[in-house]
Amino acid sequence: MKRARMPDHTNNEIGGEVAFLSAMRFDPGAADATDAVARQSSRPDFPSSPPGRAQRIEPATNSPPVFSGCNDRPDISEGLAGDDLEFKQLKVPAELHIYAGSGHGFGLRANDAQPAGKWIQRFEEWLAASGFLKKT
């Protein structure tokens, strides 16, 4: 088995990119399918993974609301800022957080006192403000 090497100019945030792309390229489901699962749309309510800069993000009017975050590396933050503006131009709710000096894999360490360390709280606030969370 031969392993492919990612070229240096591509996004190596594979997990985030795959999660984000799955939200952008969903199947609407087939109303006439005999299988109950095949009748369901695969469109998520929202993508929640900070994707970095996915080269294949294609904002569309039917895209789900987007919450994203990234570090301040220009090749990531500048592209993602452009994507965020495209979502907004299409009237898709979008929120972007760019964290200075945060590096790769930011925000989920218990001892991270930097602003990026609180991105999950910003995400929860966004979920609540967007109506995805219900108070119990």
N, C-alpha and C positions, 0 to 999 in steps of 0.2 A: 504494500500500500504506500503510495506516495503522498506526502503531506504538502499542501500548498502553503507558500509563504505570502503573507500580506505585503504588498508593495508599501514602501515608506510613505507614499502620499495618500494612502487610504485611511479611513477611520479604523482604529483598532479597538474601539469601544463596541465590540461585537454584541455583547449582551444588550446594551442600551439601544444600539441601532436596530437589532432584530425586534425588540419590544416595540420600538417606535414605528418601524416599518409595518409591523403587523397591524398596528392601529390605523395606518394610512392606506393599507391595501387589503381591505376586508371584503368578504363575500356577502351580498345582501340576503342570501338564502333563496331557495326555490319554492315558491308557494305551492306548486303542483307536485313536489317531491313526495314519495310514499314514506320516506324515512323522516321521522319527527325532527331529528337533529339537522338533516339537510334543509329543512324548512326554516331554520333559525338563522338570523344574521350573525356573522362573526364580528360585527363592529363592536368594539368595546365602548363603554361610556366615556372613557378618557384614557390617554396614555400617561403613565405616571413615572416612567423611568427617565432620569436626566440623560438624554441621548448623546451628548457630545455633538459632533457635526456629522450627521448622516448625509452622504452625498446624494442620496436618492429620495430625500424628503420632497413630497409633491403635495403641497397644500391644496385642498379642494373644498368646495362649498359644503360637501357632506362629511368633511373630516370631523371627528369628535373633538370636544374642547381639549386644549393642550396645556399642560404644565411642564415646563422644562427648566433645567438648570445646567450650568457648565462652569468650568474654570475660565480664566481670562486669557488663555492661549489664543492669539489672534486667528489661527486657522480654524479654531472651534467657535469662539465667541462671535466673530464677525459673521460667519455663515449662519449661525443659529439666530442671530439678531435679524438677519434678512428673512429667514424662514418665519420668525415671529411676526414681522411686519406683513408678510404675505398672508398668514392666517388672519390677521386683523383686517386686511383689505377685503378678504373674502367673508368677513363678519363671523369668523369662527373664534369663539372665546379662546384667548391665548395669554399665557403669562410666562415670562422669562426672567430668570435670576442668573446673573453673571457674578461669580465670586472670585475676587482678586486673590492671587497667591494660594489657591486651594489645592492645586495639583490633581492627580488622578485618584479616583476612588474616594472623594471627599464626603464628609457629612454623616457617616454612620458609626464613627468611633465615639465611645462614651466620653472620652477625655478631650474631644475636639472643642476648644473654647473659641475658635474662629467663627465668624458669621456663617461660613459654609457648613459648619457643624450643626447649624439649626435649620438646614434646608427642609428637613422632614416636618418641622413645625410649620414652616411656611406652606408646605404642601397640604398639611391638615387644615390650615386656615383657608386655603384656596378651595379645598373640598367642601368645607362647611359653607363658605360664601357662595359657592356654585350650586349648592343644594344637594350634593352627593352624600353628605353626612346628616343623619337625623339624631337629634338629641334624645337620649333615653332617660 
